[in-house]
Amino acid sequence: CEKAFVLDNDLTDPRQRRVLKSRVGLMEHQPNLYADLKANENLELWTKLARSDLQLCLEVADRLGIGSNSLGQLTRDLSHGQRRKLSFALLAAKRPELWLLDEPLSGLDAASQLVVSEVIGSAISAGATVIFATHDPTALAEHKPREIELVNGSVAESSKLPAPNIGGNKDV
């Protein structure tokens, strides 16, 4: 049986996979939130389940422009961009070692894109690894020490880029 490792955890071992879940954060293109809960209830539920920091989650959500009015609304009534902001705030509050992001800037206004970039920069500065998929080659360019282009599921090009200058980012 071949083995595969992520963060030194053997993916073929069920116990190690469980441990790995607490160390990895995933932001899918479609936010994984309960539509019938209010936004703040989703944040409370998911931070409790992930044993993450609700206060940090609320701070990131606030920086992304999710105010108390939006937090009191049913999640189904929020825009796609607002739901993505909530999803990103939840991921940031988990403080994972490995961030997996699908189109992290999709559906976000320019100000929110800047906040996402700052939070990602802070995570990288703290030692996290961030992997993201995007159709925009300029997206988050300051955070790309390596770029891999996939075409039809195969690596078409791989390049190691100069180390980014991440200084000056706000702490998460």
C-alpha atoms as one frame of an Amber mdcrd trajectory, in Angstrom:
protein
   0.000   0.000   0.000   1.473   3.348  -1.026   1.385   6.222   1.412   0.669
   9.897   0.979   1.604  12.523   3.550   0.264  15.990   4.272   1.846  17.955
   7.135   3.641  14.739   8.144   0.315  12.898   8.537  -0.195   9.631   6.686
  -3.418   9.909   4.691  -3.783   6.114   4.658  -4.096   6.064   8.470  -7.638
   7.030   9.660  -6.332   8.344  13.004  -3.829  10.604  11.306  -6.483  11.850
   8.869  -8.617  12.939  11.847  -5.666  14.837  13.315  -4.995  16.437   9.956
  -8.520  17.887   9.749  -7.746  20.250  12.613  -4.603  21.468  10.841  -6.122
  22.183   7.414  -8.565  24.901   6.402 -10.647  24.664   3.241 -12.580  27.422
   1.518 -14.623  25.989  -1.316 -16.093  28.053  -4.131 -19.586  27.471  -2.720
 -19.607  28.474   0.959 -20.415  25.570   3.267 -22.943  27.359   5.491 -26.430
  26.482   6.696 -28.939  28.577   4.749 -31.596  28.331   7.492 -29.334  29.772
  10.185 -28.550  33.439  10.677 -25.044  34.438   9.700 -23.969  34.889  13.324
 -25.422  31.471  14.207 -23.352  29.884  11.427 -20.224  31.571  12.791 -20.987
  30.429  16.339 -21.719  26.859  15.228 -18.700  26.424  12.954 -16.212  28.064
  15.339 -17.454  25.823  18.142 -17.196  22.687  15.975 -13.703  23.634  14.768
 -12.638  24.805  18.234 -11.585  28.070  16.668 -11.674  31.678  17.843 -15.152
  33.240  17.489 -13.829  36.698  18.381 -11.179  36.510  15.653 -13.831  35.271
  13.226 -16.040  38.267  14.032 -13.070  40.638  13.682 -12.186  39.294  10.237
 -15.862  39.383   9.203 -16.025  43.011  10.348 -12.861  43.888   8.392 -14.548
  42.310   5.359 -17.570  44.575   5.795 -19.941  42.071   7.386 -21.644  44.265
   9.972 -24.173  43.474  12.679 -27.097  43.925  10.246 -25.742  41.198   7.960
 -24.850  38.945  10.886 -28.494  39.005  11.987 -29.819  37.929   8.582 -30.560
  34.413   7.439 -27.588  33.163   5.472 -29.795  32.368   2.457 -30.643  36.079
   2.228 -27.008  37.149   1.964 -25.283  37.686  -1.357 -22.809  35.132  -2.658
 -19.975  37.553  -1.830 -21.200  37.992   1.757 -21.377  34.220   2.215 -17.826
  33.888   0.857 -16.656  36.547   3.323 -18.195  34.543   6.178 -16.532  31.388
   4.894 -13.151  33.130   4.727 -13.574  34.578   8.243 -14.293  31.062   9.539
 -11.171  29.708   7.872  -9.006  32.532   9.253 -10.362  31.974  12.774  -9.288
  28.333  12.603  -5.664  29.437  12.077  -4.827  26.344  10.018  -1.300  25.370
   9.075  -2.425  24.582   5.527  -4.930  26.821   3.737  -6.687  25.419   0.643
  -8.606  28.147  -1.170 -10.751  27.891  -4.286 -10.979  31.283  -6.006 -10.529
  33.228  -2.735 -11.213  36.629  -4.348 -14.253  35.592  -6.371 -17.350  37.672
  -5.666 -15.487  40.165  -3.464 -15.221  43.929  -3.870 -11.771  45.559  -4.093
 -11.663  46.516  -0.390 -12.513  42.958   0.684  -9.935  41.542  -1.727  -7.310
  43.679   0.006  -8.378  42.395   3.436  -8.228  38.788   2.205  -4.731  39.439
   0.857  -3.630  40.973   4.189  -5.013  38.045   6.195  -3.327  35.542   3.865
  -0.062  37.481   4.163  -0.295  37.386   7.959  -0.941  33.634   7.881   2.082
  33.080   5.645   4.216  35.249   7.928   3.065  33.091  10.858   4.284  29.970
   9.030   1.153  28.715   7.265   1.223  27.239   3.776  -1.405  28.672   1.439
  -2.490  26.932  -1.760  -5.107  28.570  -3.919  -6.703  27.971  -7.279  -7.569
  30.917  -9.478  -8.330  31.767 -13.077  -6.759  35.213 -12.589  -2.969  35.002
 -12.898  -2.581  38.358 -11.121  -4.670  37.329  -8.099  -2.717  37.464  -4.857
   0.517  37.800  -6.867   2.407  39.032  -3.807   1.812  35.646  -2.140   3.018
  33.328  -4.920   6.528  32.002  -4.338   5.651  29.190  -6.730   3.121  29.008
  -9.511   1.825  25.848 -11.147  -0.351  26.066 -14.234  -2.686  23.150 -14.910
  -4.173  22.471 -18.318  -6.687  19.632 -18.651  -5.602  18.259 -15.285  -1.893
  18.102 -16.063   0.965  20.400 -15.078   1.616  22.627 -18.079   4.122  24.922
 -16.436   5.751  25.255 -13.042   7.878  28.144 -11.951   9.563  29.245  -8.789
   9.048  32.964  -8.390  11.171  35.401  -6.369  10.285  35.428  -2.671   7.480
  37.932  -2.018   7.864  40.927   0.262   5.031  40.453   2.748   6.109  43.068
   5.289   3.642  45.653   6.482   0.611  43.402   6.748  -1.747  43.867   9.661
  -1.899  41.075  12.202  -4.894  38.801  11.869
